[in-house]
Amino acid sequence: MRRSRFLVFAILAVIAAGVFLLLDGCSAEKGKNANSVLNGAFPVIDEAYGIIQEKAVYPVDGDMLIEGALRGMADVIGDPYSTYLSEEEAASHRESLAGEKVGIGAEITRSSGRYIIVAPIKGSPAEKAGLQPYDEIVRINGEALGGLTLQDVVKKIRGKEGTALEMTIYRPDLNKHLELKIVREVIPVKTVTAELMEERGKKFGYIALTMFGDETAAEWKKATDAMIKGGAEALVVDVRGNPGGYLRAVGEVVGSLMQENTIFAYMQNAKGELTPLVVEPSKNFTYDEKLKKMPVVLLQDKGSASASEVLSGALKDLRRGFIIGQVSFGKGTVQDTMELSNGGEMKLSTHKWLTPKETWIHGKGVDVDLASEPNRLFKENIRFSTDVYAVGDYHEDIAYGQRILAALGYNIERDDGYFDESTSVAVHEFRVDANVSPESLMDRKFFAAIRDRVENYRKDKANDIQLQVAIGYVHHMLSN
């Protein structure tokens, strides 16, 4: 599993299981006051509440007991997508789907009890202030970070637009501490990226969607307009790793590719009643008819979930697109978030969603038309470590390094995390090739060089086997 890594302007870990499909916004109806519920409908809970408050040797705040009961009610459902969110968690959850964030724009991680800058976002306040990868955050506004969780550190860094924070960092390359002042800014969050590509005389648009957020539909319109204006004859839509998002957003994307009044999915409530989701008239699409007729190839993988599957399910059932990659995640439920009087929210699975052929893909996923496995270096999550490992050590960081080295073609006899002599030789060879000081150690410089090599490898679309299969299929379609 990837180490927990956070953009400092959003705590994404509160999204249950990492995949989600949400109805628009929160229900307008407030939940009943928690105290009145305790005192009325559930006397046994009220009884337990009183006993704990009166007799527990470890004192517990009453509000925390109520929050614990709320979490327990959500947990007992046995649905990983139904959960209670505190007021703070609910705000972070909404922010994760917003079109912009307020923060300093840097990714941080926790390594061996230290809080390390992974990378500042280009053009962000963090970059402007001079933050660099591997800077260690020592103090924030004069306060040391000892004993804090990563979430606690993120909360200290977040704040209102225009406010400043002072950060003491330790920079290993200089072996000194630096004092930085960073002003928080609004940071736009792009969920759609596009590129006009040409292969063997055929132009097509490559559009990647990372999630379905507040601004995704508008970004999609801008991207598709640009691709068609540039002469694209087909689209490759990439939803690999897309965990989902708002039903409204995916509905607008699907609708731009389908004829008006087409049923692209069904919603099924707890009583089993079906409600069709129908393509509405397109809004402001400059090349509406061209887009609705343009050949579409969809790239998906095991991480394509929920709203992404609404898109792939519609394309597949309606024969509107050709799907390449791996069977998708398999999440066929829809969540609604209902506000509670304590400021928190109950996120609850209230509907199933079905494909146009009324298939429930939950636990099964959407199958592909053409299977294609990714290259090993595209499957590996990039790790970040500041520790030092040598012959005789054993750690998952070492196993990660072994796997990467093997994928890069170095001779490795094992990948179980034990640092043996063959690993030592391969590490030394890699460091020489990467122009890193030639010790036989896995250290900060080694992991940074590994990260650079993998990221550069992934940037070259020629190395993306699944994309190349999609490009080949597009060329085949356009040539016939």
HELIX and SHEET records of a PDB file:
HELIX    1   1 LEU A   12  VAL A   14  5                                   3    
HELIX    2   2 ALA A   16  GLY A   18  5                                   3    
HELIX    3   3 ALA A   34  ASN A   39  1                                   6    
HELIX    4   4 PRO A   43  LYS A   55  1                                  13    
HELIX    5   5 GLY A   62  ASP A   75  1                                  14    
HELIX    6   6 GLU A   87  SER A   96  1                                  10    
HELIX    7   7 PRO A  125  ALA A  129  1                                   5    
HELIX    8   8 LEU A  150  ILE A  157  1                                   8    
HELIX    9   9 THR A  216  LYS A  229  1                                  14    
HELIX   10  10 LEU A  247  LEU A  257  1                                  11    
HELIX   11  11 ASP A  288  LYS A  293  1                                   6    
HELIX   12  12 ALA A  307  ASP A  317  1                                  11    
HELIX   13  13 ARG A  376  LYS A  379  1                                   4    
HELIX   14  14 GLU A  396  ALA A  407  1                                  12    
HELIX   15  15 GLU A  421  ASP A  433  1                                  13    
HELIX   16  16 ARG A  444  LYS A  459  1                                  16    
HELIX   17  17 LYS A  461  ASN A  463  5                                   3    
HELIX   18  18 ILE A  465  SER A  479  1                                  15    
SHEET    1   A 5 ARG A   5  LEU A   7  0                                        
SHEET    2   A 5 ALA A 106  SER A 111 -1                                        
SHEET    3   A 5 ARG A 114  PRO A 120 -1                                        
SHEET    4   A 5 GLU A 136  ILE A 140 -1                                        
SHEET    5   A 5 GLU A 143  ALA A 144 -1                                        
SHEET    1   B 6 ARG A   5  LEU A   7  0                                        
SHEET    2   B 6 ALA A 106  SER A 111 -1                                        
SHEET    3   B 6 ARG A 114  PRO A 120 -1                                        
SHEET    4   B 6 GLU A 136  ILE A 140 -1                                        
SHEET    5   B 6 ALA A 164  ARG A 171 -1                                        
SHEET    6   B 6 LYS A 176  VAL A 183 -1                                        
SHEET    1   C 5 THR A  83  LEU A  85  0                                        
SHEET    2   C 5 GLU A 345  LEU A 354 -1                                        
SHEET    3   C 5 THR A 333  GLU A 339 -1                                        
SHEET    4   C 5 PHE A  20  SER A  27  1                                        
SHEET    5   C 5 GLY A 244  TYR A 246  1                                        
SHEET    1   D 4 THR A  83  LEU A  85  0                                        
SHEET    2   D 4 GLU A 345  LEU A 354 -1                                        
SHEET    3   D 4 ILE A 263  GLN A 268 -1                                        
SHEET    4   D 4 LEU A 274  VAL A 278 -1                                        
SHEET    1   E 2 GLU A 100  GLY A 103  0                                        
SHEET    2   E 2 GLU A 185  PRO A 188 -1                                        
SHEET    1   F 6 VAL A 192  GLU A 199  0                                        
SHEET    2   F 6 LYS A 202  LEU A 209 -1                                        
SHEET    3   F 6 LEU A 235  ASP A 238  1                                        
SHEET    4   F 6 VAL A 296  GLN A 300  1                                        
SHEET    5   F 6 PHE A 322  GLY A 325  1                                        
SHEET    6   F 6 LEU A 370  ALA A 371  1                                        
END                                                                             
